[in-house]
Amino acid sequence: MFTDEGDQLFKMGMKILQQSKSQKQKAEAYILLAKAADMGHLKAMEKVADALLFGNSGMQNVPAAIQLYKSLAKEGSYKAQNALGFLSSYGIGMEYNQAKALIYYTFGSAGGSIMSQMILGYRYFSGINVLQDCEVALRYYKKVADYIADNLEKGGGIPVEKVRLAERPENLSSNSEILDWEIYQYYRFLAERGDVQIQVSLGQLHLMGRKGLAQDYYKALYYFLKAAKAGSANAMAFIGKMYLDGNDAAPQNNATAFKYFSMAARKGNAIGLHGLGLLYFYGKGVPVNYTEALKYFRKAAEKGWPNAQFQLGFMYYSGFGLWKDYKLAFKYFYLASQSGQPLAIYYLAEMYATGTGVLRSCRAAVELYKGVCELGHWAEKFLTAYFAYKDGDIDASLVQYALLAEMGYEVAQSNSAFILESKKAKVIEKAKVYPMALLLWNRAAIQGNAFARVKIGDYYYYGYGTKKDYQAAATHYSIAVDKHQSAQAMFNLAYMHEHGLGIAKDIHMARRLYDMAAQTSPDAHLPALFALLKMETLHLLQDVLFLNNVSCEQFTTSWKWTESDHTLSLYWDVLAIVLIVAVLIVLLRNHVG
């Protein structure tokens, strides 16, 4: 049992951690938490164990984390059960054992671990080391989605940017998901110069804590007030929202919220109209009036505001101020869901799960619930994992992405595989790197990632993490072509048809696929052109040899070029391309001359 002193240290540490804006402050917080943990404070022990596992504040120590988790598990900690399940699933610091992982997750879920429930939902939905069972997956996902929806209704659940590492191997600071510091400073300069659109954008980023920026209500209000003074209806509406929700910079005030919402609504602003609808719907500063609420929600919904579309759907679904109409509820929930409105997605899942107003579909319900579950606070690890990767802390980044991958996030699955195949991570044994990467690419591919599907083809082609299997490689490339129109897969498949690798040798099909690759992506145009020139040159050479009664077998033997040695044939491909390029350069020089 922990002491009162341990409890005080824990509370002090958590307060500093939540308010910290520097690594020094975070380090101080973890010192206090470590002291509380030494006194047997279970929550402090969990915090310290997490920090040791995920490398918070640069203190990654997996063996020490495992020791703490095992002690916590004996005390019944469901968080420790979940962590041990995750470590067993990947073989990080522990024996790779999927059976044990499943047991840990089951105990964690029974104890109340939301993360374990989400992991089990994903496993049963995908059939990972368990029999595929949609109904069991539905039960697990619904538990998590209910928890997330409750937080969303209270104003939580801000979407987190998910950077795809595989798409940014060169310059990780240049991407649309995370705002580069220099670009941010430029935006600030423009905002101070009076650019109203930039003022509103910066206000939104600080209000929500998006693009890697910390949530800062004071800065948000500052930029919104500047834009509102210049006449921005959006800024007026956002100020109304800040006063409606209440925060340190704008204390909750219904009258002020009504004032700013009205100013925006008079300009026909959808956010302002929706805000007035909320005030009348909940009776904040005005009497409850469902008729007025419905009027404002309709006006805002007609302008395409997804939150208003959701509110309309909710009124028809619940029967507030009008007769229940599930068809109209479904219509408005669906419209809002197309813009990613999370509560609309949740209620659509509810309707599919229960067959309310729509034909019951377990699969549709699970897929929708899964989308809601991915808005959980754990998604914040996408940012910390990205920044760890950017700072060169590869192991800390991998462990965080791997946990998210285990929970079913497709982006995390592809990022984990990408890090693994870079061979920079040390937390996983070298012998397990490629098999684990292949497993993760496969999970990402099943969820519709075209790049991952091509990667699986590459792994079978070269024999990474599995035996060489040209037929399997061709199958995966074909899927990538048929489902995703991947130019890379078209090119690879063309090459395999050209050389008869795993599939029938077919020059006409190879030619067609090279052409398709060039038409599908500008990046594939030049490689496809050279591949076609090389293929046609060799094909022409074979025709010439045939006309001169020289068999291809005699020719290849004389040059010690055997079909069985595919590696040697690759060198001939390169040689042919080099010769073609040389001829083109000579012709161009003569033409210029």
C-alpha angles and dihedrals in degrees: 000000000000123000129238087253090055090051091051091049090050093051092047091048093049092048092052091045093052093047097038119122099174138051089242091059091047090051090052090050093052091049089058091045091050090053090050090048090053087056090056099259102159098205090048090050090052091050093049092046090052091049091051092049100043097035097243109185090002095292101123113159111154098185091052090047091052091050090053093045091052091052090048092048089058087055090053099257108166090197089059091048090054093048093049090049091053093048092048091049092058100028091238107162089334138068112287100246122153093185091057090044090056091050092050091049091048091052090044092051092048089052092053105267106158090195092054090050091052092048091050090047090055093045095051092044092051098033095240108170089329134073109275108255120169094190093054089046089050092055093051095044093047091056091054094041091052089054092048093046090052089054091046091054087054091053100264133117105079112187114249124219113250114205117203105221093194090063094051109045094142110038114020093174092063107074140113096236098061121041112233113234094235091050089049090053089050090051089051089052091051091047091053089049088059104263099157096193091053090047091056092045093051090046091054093046092052093042093055099028093238136162092029094303119130117248107261117173094186093056091043092053091044093057094040092052091050091050094044090052087056089053103263109159091196091056091050090051093049091050087052089051092050092053092044093053096035127219141168094282096041112028114211109280121160094192093054090045090052090049095054095039089053092049090053094042092054086061089053093253113165095212091052092048090049090049092055089048090055092051092053093041095054097029096239109167090339133060116273106268116171092183092058091042091052091049093054094041090053093050091049093044091052087058089055100253104157096206090057091047088053092050091051090050091049092052091052091043095050100031097237108168094343143047117289112259114178094185092057090041090054091047094054095040089052093049091050092045091058087067091047097256099170100208090049088054090049094052091046087055089050091052093049092044093053100029091240111164090340138061108277114254121177093191094050091047093050093048090051094045089049090057090053093046091055089067090070121126089255088073086077085081087076088072097043091045091050094049091046089053092047090051091051097252092133099167093052090048094048095049091052095046090045092056091050089047089054088054090057104260106151094203090054091049093055092042092051091049090047092053092046095053090049085069092219097115119094102184092081123059115254093239090058097046101089097036090051092045090050090050091052094044087052093052091048091048092052087056091056105269106150094193089054091051091054089047091057088053089052092050092053092043095053098028097244111166090346141044118289107267117171092183092055090046091052090048093055093044088051091052090050090051096046099041104030106020088231112187091204091054090048090053093047093047090048090054091050091050090047092055100029094241110167091333136059115289105251119166093184092054090045090052091049093049093048088053091048091051091052092049094045099053132021088214090062095050099088098040090047091049092053091044090052092047091049092047094047091046093052090043090052090047090054090051091051091049090049092051089051091052093247111137119226087233092058091046096050092044092052089054092042089241110147126186090222092063101070092172090063091048088057089059090052089052090054092045091050092050091048090051092048092050090048091052091048091051091050092048092048092049091050090048092051091044 
